[in-house]
Amino acid sequence: MRERPSGVRRSLAAAALVSAALAAVSCGGGGTDSGGVVTVTFWHAMGGPLGDVLEDTLIAEFNETHPGIEVVPVAMGNYRALSQKIMASVMADDTPSIAQAYETWTAQLVRGGAIVPMDSLMALDPFFTDSIWPDVYEVFREDNTFDGRVFSLPFNKSVPMIYYNADLFDSLGLSPAATLDGHRALLEALCLDGNSDGDLLDGEDRWGTAFTGSVWTFECLLSQHGGSLLDSAGSSVTFDSPEGEAALGYLQTLLHEDGSAYLATGFDHQRQFANGRVALIEASVTSLAFLEQDMQSRAENGLPTFGIGVAPLPAGERRSVFIAGTNVVIFRSGDPREVSASWEFAKWFLEPRQQARWFAGSGYLPAVHSALDEPEAQARIVAHPGLDAVIGQLDYAIFEPQTSAWYEGREFLSEAIEIALYGRMTAGEALSRAAALTDAEISAGR
């Protein structure tokens, strides 16, 4: 039975529950030394092969090696459904034990007193505090810290990267570009007007690249141009700036001036990359597994295939990428054993061996440095030269605003990017509109 006292009673009760959970952890046995098996309900949004790795490999092993705990995964289908379920469960005082959560959701849950501060659990767990937490990449430690307190742990994290047709590049004597200017020239060199009719619409033609109106792509370009999403206080928007216009203008140039790219929808750019109509694409690090499946399917059906090369994003004025993906949060519970058991699972998942297998099986980045020393991670990197440089992007990666207002702000920005790329507004007009709407959302949340 979940307890959600309000005001001072909530603070006192929360402190008592966390103290009890910590006592259970410090006594050993994962907080399961009395009362039988503890059930941990884990809500997630991992589907397909990613869900299989999570549930059938990692969670199954945890349950087998922790006889006092049973983690019961519940797949919610997608992130929107997961968000709605979490918020409804908080209102109904019937939350899961643990769940994936984006930073904007976590900010809301912190404000509502719905989750256990992870640093309270860390405080009496010396092994985690001394060995695991310092091993977590700095950007992930910062990303999970809210107003100086750790409220979540990294779970399925990713960065964007370049995928390119390695066979084509070899035949043309080309390499992935290190800078945005070089990338633009490379895309023009990769275009092929097979029938010389002045466009790239026919089956024998080839585009340099294709992309969607992605906030993620814009964010990285914005930062690479020296810009930012919000000011340092998180109180107002700064993407409606010369740097923002330059970032969006770069994409407009590829589409409308150079003609080396086309604007795709859904996963069409990945499909066209697989069939050779597009020479390179930008996508998540997790897309590698799906692109490999495409190549295997083509081979089985007697269709041409090629080697897939990988590389980090090109740099602008500075090297910068935004991380993506969710973290995990532990919900408050009237049973401290449930909190303790949830903590056992969350910290186990962050150990190097589990992180290496999660990386190898799902493609999501390892959250701890030493996972890269594990055999599974090493094998994956050897199989994909360049992947080590992609992971190296974490050394200069940043993260999106944690404020709950950014949940809506991101949607406003997505609309602006699409409007500008389709030519219905200038970059400046579209970004100014999104900025005004986002600033109003931030002000309303104060």
N, C-alpha and C positions, 0 to 999 in steps of 0.2 A: 504494500500500500504506500503510494507516494505521499510525501508530506510537503506542502507548500505554504508554510506560515508566512505572514506578511510583516513588514516593518521590522521592529526589534526582535520579535519572536522568531521571524524567519532567520535573522542573522545568528541568534543564539542556537536555534535548532540545527542550522546548517553546520555551525562550528562543532556541535556535539556529534553530528553524524560523520563529519570528516575525521574527527579525533578517533571515533570508534573504528572507522575503516583503517586508519593508520595503525591502530593498535593491533588489528587483525593481521595486517601485512607484516608488522614487526614480529608477531608471534610465529610466523612461518606458516607453511601449508597453504599459501595463497588465500588466507582468510577462510579456509574451509575445514578448520580443525574440529568443528562441531556442527551438528544439524544436517548432515548428509550433503549430497551434491548441490552446488549452487548453480542455478541456471542464469546465463548471461545472454540476453536477447540483443542481437547486433543487427541494426537496420543499416542497409547499404544499397548502393545503386549500381553495383558491378554486374553486368550481364554477359552472356556469351562465354567465350574462352577466358575472359578476365574473371568472371564469376566462378568459373570452374577452378581456376588456380586458387582463388581465395577460399572457396568452400571445400572443394574436394581434396586439395593438397594441404594448405596451411591450417585452416581451421580444423580439419580432420586430424592433423598431427597434433595440434594443441590439445584437443580433447583427449587424444590417446595418451598423451604424456602428462596430462593434468587430471587425474581421475577424480579429484574433488570438484571439478568445474566442467560444465557443459556449455559451450558457446553455441547458441542457436542462431544461425544467420537467417535473416529475412530480407530478400531482395525486393526493392520497391519499384523496379523497372526503370526509372530515370530520376534525375536530380530534382526536377520540379515536383514529382510525386513525393519524393523523399522529404523535401522541404515542407510541403503541405502537411504531410503525416506528422512530422516532428512538431510543427507549431500547433497542430490540433491536439496532439498528445499532451503537450504542456498545458494547454487550456483545460484538458479533461483530467489532469493529474494521473495520467496513465502512460508515462514515457517508457521507452526501451531502456536497457541498461547502458548501452553505448551505441553511437551512430556516427556515420560520416557527416561532416558539416563544413560548408564554406565559411570563410572568415566573416562575411556579413551576417550569416545565420548565427555564428558563435557570438558576435557582438550583441545580438538580440537576446540570446539565451543568457549571456552574462548579466545583461541589464535586468532580466526577469528572475535572476537567481535560480535558474533551472539546472545548472551544471556544477560539478565539483571542480574547484581549482586544482589543476594537475600539480602545481608546485607544492600544494599541501600534501599530496601523496608522495611526491618526490622527496620531501623533507626528511622522512624517516625510512628512505630506501637508499642507503649509501651506495650500493652497487650501481643502481641506475644513475644516481646523481654524479658519481665519480667516474663511471666508465661509459655509460651509454649517452647521456645527455651531452657531454662535451664532444662526443664523436659525431653528433648530428650537425649537418651543414649549418653554418651561421644563418643563412637566409631563412631556413626552416625554423630555427630557434626564435628568430625575431618575428616571423610570420605567425607564430603561435603564442606570442606574448601580447597581452592586452593591458594597457596602462600599467606596465611593469610586472604583471602576473601571468604565469603560464596557465592557459585554460584548455589547451588542446595539444595533440601530438600529430606530426605529419603522417599522412596515410598514403594516398595515391597522388604523387606529385609528378609534374612533367614540365618540360620546357619545349619551345618550338625549335625546329631544326630544318635544314635543307635536305631533301631527297633528290637525287639526280640519276639520270640514266647513265650509268658508268660506262657501258659499251659505247654509247654515242659520244660521250666526252672523250674517251680514249681515241676513237676514230677521228675526231676533230682536233685532237691535241689540246683540249681545254681542261681547266680545273675550276672548282668552285671559287668564287670571288671572295676576297677578304674584306672589301669595302662596298658600300652602297653604290658608289659611282661605278666601280668595277662590275658589280652585279647587274646594273642597268645595261652596260655595254655587252656583258655576257649574254643576257637574254636576247638582245638583238642578233647576236651572232648565232644563236641557237635556232632562230626562226627559219623555216623552210617553206617557200612558196613553190610547191612541187610542180604545179602546172603553169606558173608564171602569169596568173590572172590578176595579180594585184591584191588578193586577199588570202586569208589562211583558213577558209571555210571548208575546203574539200578534203576528202579522205587521205590524200597523199601529202597534205600540208602538215606543218608542225609549228606549234606555238612555243615560245620560250618558257612561259609559265601560265598558270591560271590560279586564281584565288577567289575566296568569298569576301564579303564585306565584314571581315572578322575584327571584333574589338581587340583581340589578342595581337593580331598583326599590327593594327594601328598603335597600340600601346607600346610595342617594342620599337616601332619607328619613331614614335614621339620621344621616347627616352634616348634613342640613338641620336636624335637631333638635339638633345640637351634639354628637352621639356619634361614636364611632370603632369600627373593627373590632377592632384590637389596640392594646395599649399602645405607648408610644413606642419601647420596646426590642424590640417584636415578640415578647415572651416569654410573653404571656398574652392571652386574649380579653377584650374590653371591650364587645362588642355586647349582652351580657346585662345591660342597664343600664336605668335609667328612660328614657333616650333611645331605646334599642332597643325597649322596650315601647311607647313613644309612636309610633314609626315603624310598627311592625307594627299597633298599635292604630288608626292612621289608616286603613290598608287595611281592617281589620275593620269600622270604622265605615261606610265607603262601601258595603261589602257587606251588612252585617247591620242597621245602624241607619238609615242614609239610604235604602238600597235603590236607590242611583243607579248601581250597578255590579254586574256579575256576574263570577264567576271563570271564566276561559276556559282552554282547553288548546291547546297547539300554537300555530297561527297563526289560530285561530278569531276572535280579537278583530280582527285585521286584515281578515279576510273580512267580518265583520259591519259594520266601519267602511265598507268599500267599498260594501256594499249599503244603507247608510243606517240600519241598525238601531242603530248606536252613533255618538254625536256626535263623540267625540274619543278618541284613544288615545295612550299613551306607547309609543314604539318607538325603535329605533336610527336614527341618521341615514342608514344604508344602506337602510332600509325604503322610503325615498322612491321609489327606482327601481321597486320591486315594486308599490307602491301606484299609481304612474302606469301601470304595465302593466295593473293591474286596471281602472283607469278606461278605458283604451284598449280593452280587451276588452269592457267593458260597452257602450261606444259602438258598437263593431262589431256587437254583438248586439242593438242597439236598446233597451238598458236605460238607465235614468236615470243620469246622472253629475253630479258636482259638482266645484268647485274645491277643491284640497287646500291648506289653510293650514298654516304651520309656525311654531313658537314655542319658546323655551327652557323648561325646567322651571320651575315656580313655586318661590319661595323659602320656607323656613321661618324659623328663627331666623337662618339665614345662607344665602347662595347657595352651592350645592355640587353637583357631579356627579362621578361616577366615570367615568373613561375605560375603554374596553374594546378588545379586539382584540389582535393579536399583534405581535411584533417579529421581526427576522431575526437569526440567529446564523451565524457562520462556523466550521466545524469544522476542527480541526487536521488537517494532512495531511503526508505525507512529501515531497510536492512543493510547494515554496514558490510555484511559479508558479500552482498551483491556488488557494492562499490569496490571492495577489495579484489574480488574475482575479475571484475572488469579491468581494473588496473593491471592485474597479472597478465591478462591477454594483451592489453595495449602495449605494455613494456616488452613483452615477449616478441611481439610483432616487429619491434624496432631493433632487435638484436641483429648483428651482422649477417648471420647465416640466413635468417628469415628474409631480411632485406635483399640479400643476393638472389635468393630463389624467387622472390616477388619481382625483382628486376628482370631476371632471366625468363620468367614465365609470362609476365604481363607486359613488360616493356616500361613500366613506371620506374622512375628514377629511384635508386637507393637513397634513403634519407641519411645514412651514416657513411662516413668516409671509408671505414674499414670493411664495409661490405664488398668493396672493389677488390679486396685481397682474396675473397672466397672463390673457389674453383668455378662455381656456376656463373659468377659475374665475369671472371676472366675469360671463360669460354665464349661468352656472348660478345665481349669486346674484340677478341681475336677474330671472331666470325664476321665482324662488321668494322673494318678499319675506319677510323674517324669518329667512332662512337665515344672514345675517350675524350676527344675534344668537345663533343656535344655535351657530355656530362660536365666538362670543365667550365661550361657556361654558368654553372652554379656559383663559381667564385665571384662573379660580378652580377648575379641575378638580383632582382628586386620583386616586390609583391604588390598586389592591388590594395587600395584602401580597405581598412577593416571596418569602417563605419557602416552601420546597417543601411544608411541612406544610399550607399553605393550600389546596393541591390537594384534599386530603381535607376540610379544614375547610369549604370552600365547599359541598361535598356535604352535610355535616351541617347547615349553615345552610339549604340549599335544602329539606331534609326538614322542618326546624323551621318554616319559613315556610308550607309546604303544610299541615302538621299544624294550625297555628294558624288559618289561613284557612278550613279546613274545619271548624273548631270542635272538634277532638278534644283540644286542650289550650289553656290560656290562652297568651297571648303570652309571659308570664314563664316559664311551665313549659317551653314549647317552646324558647325561647332558652337557658335554663339547661341543658337537656339537650344542645343543640348546643355550647354553650360548654365543658361538661365533656369531651365527646368531642374537641373541637378542641384544648383544652389538653393532653389526653393525647397527641395526635398531635404537638404541638409539643415536649413533653417527650421523647418517644421519638426525635425527630430531633436532639436535642442531642448 
